[in-house]
Amino acid sequence: MAEVKWIKITTDMFDNRKIKHLRKLPDGNNIVLIWVMLLTMAGRCNSNGMVFLTQNIPYTPKMLADELDFEENTVKLALQSLEQLEMIVMDNGFFSIPGWEEHQNAEALEKIREQNRIRKQKQREKQKIECVTEMSRDTSVTNLGSHATDKDKEEDKDIDKERDIRGNRVDYQQIADMYNATCVSFPRLTRLSEKRKRAIKARLRKYSIDDIQRVFEIAEESDFLKGENNRNWSATFDWMMNDTNMAKILDGNYKNKNIKPTKPPVGECGTGE
């Protein structure tokens, strides 16, 4: 999922009994500050309230102390106190914020889910139309006319897409949000560098938004691209946005039943920006 840009904090936060209790502890105000900072970190991770360095590497108290600029003992006391009050939950070194829905930008996340739902619905409807058109191609003039109309609409969409690209109206964040929402098994995309924007813009000259979403879906379903291979390698956003790699993904080269690679994929060693 895309990074949450803001979190919810109620105006009566400091009237909460747990917050009052924390503030009375030694270094209590710093503990409350650490709690708020953990909320923002959970928003950046945006994984149902989980806080981690990567999905495979949890934060240690020392790592948190360095990142939040507190003494390690203060961080340890904060984590211990927050866990006792059930404000965080520890699990195998990882910790999460229970009741995360209360703090997150649920409307923005719901918007992404709704966009994905509508896109998939349109894709299914399009497949049904193509199936009917194929079956009645030689017998139904009506269907042929309908197919021509659909083709005209697609051409109009391509023209509009090209105008958007030329006018620099590419929604780069939408692509990033789609990737983070779909490719949950891959490294998160946290920054849109100029190089990445150029790659997105270049791919949108050739592919539609739906094509790119399909690339992300296929990648998420591919065991090989997720790292189940003998090279200790997994794909990244930058690798997927490579023109050659995107074409291979859409061609089905990395679907589980088709993967029989004889040489490393293009750009395997590159990590991108």
C-alpha positions in Angstrom: 0.0 0.0 0.0 1.0 3.6 -0.4 2.5 5.4 2.5 -0.1 7.1 4.8 0.4 10.8 4.6 -1.2 11.7 7.9 -2.5 10.0 11.1 -5.5 10.8 13.3 -4.9 12.2 16.8 -7.9 13.2 18.8 -8.0 16.5 20.7 -8.7 14.8 24.0 -5.6 12.6 23.6 -3.9 14.0 26.7 -7.1 13.3 28.8 -6.6 9.6 28.1 -5.9 7.7 31.3 -3.0 5.7 29.6 -1.4 8.9 28.4 -1.7 10.5 31.8 -0.1 7.4 33.4 2.8 7.5 30.9 3.5 11.2 31.6 3.8 10.5 35.3 6.6 7.9 34.7 10.3 8.9 34.7 11.0 10.5 31.3 7.2 10.2 30.8 6.9 13.1 28.3 9.5 11.5 26.1 7.6 8.2 26.2 4.5 9.9 25.0 6.5 11.6 22.2 8.0 8.2 21.3 4.5 6.9 21.1 3.4 9.6 18.6 6.6 9.0 16.6 5.8 5.3 16.5 2.4 6.1 15.1 4.0 8.1 12.3 6.4 5.2 11.6 3.5 2.8 11.4 1.9 5.2 8.8 5.0 5.1 6.7 5.2 1.3 6.9 1.4 1.1 6.3 1.1 -2.6 7.1 -1.9 -2.8 9.4 -0.1 -1.0 12.2 3.2 -2.9 11.9 6.5 -1.0 12.5 9.6 -2.4 10.9 12.8 -1.5 9.1 11.8 -3.9 6.3 9.2 -6.6 6.2 11.9 -9.1 7.2 13.9 -7.0 9.6 12.4 -5.7 12.9 13.6 -2.6 14.8 15.8 -3.2 17.8 15.7 -0.7 20.7 19.2 0.5 19.6 18.0 1.0 16.0 14.9 2.9 17.2 17.0 5.0 19.6 19.3 6.0 16.7 16.4 6.8 14.4 14.3 8.7 16.9 17.3 10.4 18.5 16.7 9.2 22.1 18.8 7.3 24.6 18.5 3.5 24.2 17.4 3.2 27.8 14.6 5.7 27.2 13.4 3.7 24.2 13.5 0.4 26.1 11.4 2.0 28.9 9.0 3.3 26.4 8.5 0.0 24.6 8.1 -1.8 28.0 5.6 0.7 29.2 3.6 0.8 26.0 3.5 -3.0 25.9 2.2 -3.2 29.5 -0.6 -0.8 28.6 -1.3 -2.8 25.4 -0.6 0.2 23.3 1.8 -1.9 21.2 2.0 -5.7 20.7 5.3 -7.5 20.4 5.6 -10.6 18.3 8.9 -12.3 17.5 10.8 -9.0 17.6 8.3 -7.1 15.5 5.8 -4.8 17.1 2.5 -3.3 15.9 -0.1 -0.8 17.0 -3.4 -2.4 18.0 -6.5 -0.6 16.8 -4.5 0.9 14.0 -7.8 1.7 12.1 -8.4 4.4 14.7 -5.3 6.3 13.6 -5.0 5.8 9.9 -6.3 7.7 6.9 -8.9 5.1 6.1 -10.6 7.2 3.5 -7.5 7.3 1.3 -6.9 3.6 1.6 -10.6 2.9 0.8 -10.3 5.0 -2.3 -7.4 2.8 -3.5 -9.3 -0.3 -2.8 -12.4 1.1 -4.6 -10.3 2.0 -7.6 -8.8 -1.5 -7.8 -12.3 -3.0 -7.4 -13.7 -0.9 -10.3 -10.7 -1.6 -12.5 -11.0 -5.4 -12.0 -14.8 -5.2 -12.7 -14.1 -3.3 -16.0 -11.5 -5.9 -16.9 -13.9 -8.7 -16.4 -16.6 -7.0 -18.4 -14.1 -6.3 -21.2 -13.1 -10.0 -21.3 -16.7 -11.0 -21.5 -17.3 -8.7 -24.5 -14.2 -9.9 -26.2 -15.3 -13.5 -25.7 -18.7 -12.9 -27.2 -17.3 -10.9 -30.1 -14.8 -13.7 -30.9 -17.6 -16.4 -30.9 -19.9 -14.4 -33.2 -17.4 -12.7 -35.4 -18.5 -14.3 -38.7 -22.3 -14.3 -37.9 -23.2 -11.1 -36.0 -22.9 -7.8 -37.7 -24.1 -6.2 -34.6 -21.3 -7.6 -32.6 -18.8 -6.5 -35.2 -20.2 -3.0 -35.0 -19.9 -3.1 -31.2 -16.3 -4.4 -31.5 -15.5 -1.5 -33.8 -17.1 1.0 -31.3 -15.0 -0.5 -28.5 -11.9 -0.2 -30.6 -12.7 3.5 -31.3 -13.1 4.1 -27.6 -9.7 2.4 -26.9 -8.1 4.6 -29.6 -9.7 7.7 -28.0 -8.3 6.6 -24.6 -4.8 6.2 -26.2 -5.1 9.7 -27.6 -6.1 11.1 -24.2 -3.3 9.2 -22.6 -0.8 10.6 -25.0 -2.1 14.1 -24.4 -1.8 13.6 -20.6 1.8 12.4 -21.0 2.8 15.3 -23.3 1.2 17.7 -20.9 3.1 16.3 -18.0 -0.1 15.2 -16.3 1.2 11.7 -15.4 0.0 10.7 -12.0 3.2 9.1 -10.7 1.8 8.7 -7.2 -1.0 6.6 -8.6 1.5 4.1 -10.0 3.4 4.0 -6.7 0.2 3.5 -4.8 -0.9 0.7 -7.1 2.5 -1.0 -6.7 2.5 -0.8 -2.9 -1.1 -1.9 -2.7 -0.6 -4.9 -5.0 3.1 -6.0 -4.6 3.0 -6.6 -0.8 5.7 -9.3 -1.1 8.2 -6.9 -2.6 10.3 -4.0 -1.2 8.0 -1.0 -0.6 8.4 2.1 -2.9 9.0 5.0 -0.6 10.4 7.6 -3.0 9.6 8.7 -6.5 13.0 9.8 -7.9 13.3 11.6 -11.2 14.7 8.4 -12.7 11.6 6.5 -11.6 9.3 9.2 -13.0 11.0 9.0 -16.3 10.6 5.3 -16.4 6.9 5.5 -15.5 6.3 8.2 -18.2 8.1 6.1 -20.8 6.1 3.0 -20.0 2.8 4.9 -20.1 3.6 5.9 -23.7 3.4 2.2 -24.6 1.1 0.6 -21.9 -2.1 1.6 -20.2 -2.7 1.9 -16.4 -4.5 -1.4 -16.5 -1.4 -3.0 -18.2 0.9 -1.8 -15.5 -1.6 -2.9 -12.8 -1.6 -6.3 -14.5 2.2 -6.4 -14.3 2.1 -5.8 -10.6 -0.6 -8.6 -10.1 1.4 -11.1 -12.1 4.6 -10.2 -10.2 2.8 -10.7 -6.9 1.7 -14.2 -8.0 5.1 -15.2 -9.3 7.2 -17.2 -6.8 10.3 -16.7 -8.9 10.0 -12.9 -8.9 9.3 -13.0 -5.1 12.7 -14.6 -4.5 12.0 -18.4 -4.7 15.0 -19.0 -6.9 18.6 -20.2 -6.6 20.0 -16.7 -7.0 18.8 -15.2 -3.8 17.3 -12.4 -5.9 13.8 -10.9 -6.1 12.3 -8.2 -8.4 11.9 -4.6 -7.4 9.7 -1.7 -8.7 12.6 -0.4 -10.8 13.2 -3.9 -12.4 9.5 -4.2 -13.2 9.4 -0.8 -14.9 12.2 -1.8 -17.3 10.7 -2.0 -20.8 12.1 -5.4 -21.6 11.1 -6.9 -18.2 7.6 -5.5 -18.3 7.0 -7.1 -21.7 8.3 -10.4 -20.4 6.0 -10.2 -17.4 3.0 -9.5 -19.6 3.9 -12.3 -21.9 3.7 -14.7 -19.0 7.4 -15.6 -18.8 7.4 -15.4 -15.0 4.1 -17.2 -14.2 4.7 -20.1 -11.9 4.0 -22.8 -14.5 6.2 -21.1 -17.2 9.3 -20.2 -15.2 12.3 -22.1 -16.5 15.0 -19.4 -16.7 18.4 -20.3 -18.2 20.0 -17.0 -17.6 19.5 -14.1 -15.1 16.7 -11.7 -15.9 17.5 -8.3 -17.4 18.8 -5.9 -14.8 18.9 -8.6 -12.1 21.8 -6.9 -10.2 20.4 -3.4 -10.4 18.6 -2.0 -7.4 17.4 1.2 -9.0 17.1 4.4 -7.0 
